[in-house]
Amino acid sequence: MLKRYILSEAHSSTYSIRLGSMKMFNDLKKMYWWSGMKHEISEFVTKCLIKAEHQVLSRLLQPATIPKWKWE
């Protein structure tokens, strides 16, 4: 119960940017440790339905302009 609370706070906090399980593990191991911690964090992040909010939405690709001269 306490581990689940720690994981959800670390993952859903306003200071968190949801970079993935390794980032979350490296952040949490500074203050907490328990047996199987890395595996539990990996499972928790995998099951998360909320994806990174900082990602830019993809757009259609635009063709690059081809210069007429070598150094243009």
LINVEN-V279759 format. One record per residue. N is the residue number from 1. RES is the residue in three letters. SS is DSSP state (h for helix, s for strand, l for the rest). OMEGA is omega in radians with two decimals (999 if undefined). D_CENTER is the distance of its C-alpha to the mean C-alpha in whole Angstrom. Layout:
BEGIN
N:RES:SS:OMEGA:D_CENTER, N:RES:SS:OMEGA:D_CENTER
END
This chain:
BEGIN
1:MET:l:-3.14:23, 2:LEU:h:3.12:22, 3:LYS:h:3.13:19, 4:ARG:h:3.11:18, 5:TYR:h:3.13:18, 6:ILE:h:-3.13:17, 7:LEU:h:-3.12:14, 8:SER:h:3.09:14, 9:GLU:h:-3.12:14, 10:ALA:h:-3.08:12, 11:HIS:h:-3.04:9, 12:SER:h:-3.14:11, 13:SER:l:3.09:13, 14:THR:l:3.12:13, 15:TYR:l:-3.13:12, 16:SER:l:3.11:9, 17:ILE:l:3.02:6, 18:ARG:l:-3.14:3, 19:LEU:l:3.13:2, 20:GLY:l:-3.02:4, 21:SER:h:-3.13:7, 22:MET:h:3.10:9, 23:LYS:h:-3.14:7, 24:MET:h:3.11:8, 25:PHE:h:-3.14:11, 26:ASN:h:3.09:12, 27:ASP:h:-3.07:12, 28:LEU:h:-3.08:14, 29:LYS:l:3.07:16, 30:LYS:l:-3.07:18, 31:MET:l:-3.06:19, 32:TYR:l:2.99:19, 33:TRP:l:2.96:20, 34:TRP:l:-3.12:22, 35:SER:l:-3.14:23, 36:GLY:l:-3.06:20, 37:MET:h:-3.09:17, 38:LYS:h:3.13:15, 39:HIS:h:3.14:16, 40:GLU:h:3.10:16, 41:ILE:h:3.12:12, 42:SER:h:3.10:11, 43:GLU:h:-3.13:13, 44:PHE:h:-3.12:12, 45:VAL:h:3.13:9, 46:THR:h:-3.11:10, 47:LYS:h:-3.10:13, 48:CYS:l:-3.14:11, 49:LEU:l:-3.12:12, 50:ILE:l:3.14:10, 51:LYS:l:-3.08:8, 52:ALA:l:-3.11:6, 53:GLU:l:-3.07:9, 54:HIS:l:-3.12:9, 55:GLN:l:3.12:10, 56:VAL:l:3.10:14, 57:LEU:l:-3.11:16, 58:SER:l:3.12:18, 59:ARG:l:3.06:21, 60:LEU:l:3.13:24, 61:LEU:l:3.11:25, 62:GLN:l:3.14:28, 63:PRO:l:3.10:30, 64:ALA:l:3.11:31, 65:THR:l:-3.11:34, 66:ILE:l:-3.12:36, 67:PRO:l:3.13:39, 68:LYS:l:3.13:42, 69:TRP:l:-3.07:43, 70:LYS:l:-3.00:42, 71:TRP:l:-3.13:40, 72:GLU:l:999:40
END
